[in-house]
Amino acid sequence: CEPGGLVLYDRFLFVGLGGAGGSTLGDLKNNIRKWLQENDAGSEIPVGWQFLHIDTPTVSDATPNLSDHEYLGLITAGLEFVDVQTQLDGDASLIEELQTWRVDPAALGVSLSMGAGQFRAVGRTTAFAFANKIRERIDLSLSRVSGPGVVQELGEIYHHATDETPGAKSPLRIVVVSSLAGGTGAGLLQTVCD
């Protein structure tokens, strides 16, 4: 987090997908907090740097994990993959989009409450079923990085770390972290980025 490395004055939305993405964000947040403390810039992460972990399970299993308000578990307790498939089957507009890659729920030996079981198609199916929920949560995080006082807070950290006055604009940067070979993270990647 050197001033030349991380652009301190920029607003960030870090989105971690799946277990690996969530664990990576947890490590990143801990390292940013440590850097802030070491540089006498407080211990609280600025509001302009938001973290959002999206995964299948109701409760995060990432280590280290983020706070509850930074986690979006896509399924509710008791919801199984067959229920997600049935929900999607009820939307005729998705039939063409979902052809050829869907998983037969009867052949899936994994409970969604434990995640997508490293089946990318399960993660992708879950992403389709809960795309609106994902969008709403991303929009909420984006509204936080654009809220009142955000630019001023980032400017103070920037000035404290560099002894320079920040510019007039604080660009927004969105960083998406995911495994490419897992289940939920790899399955969510395309839908979330779109």
Disulfide bonds with the S-S distance in Angstrom:
none
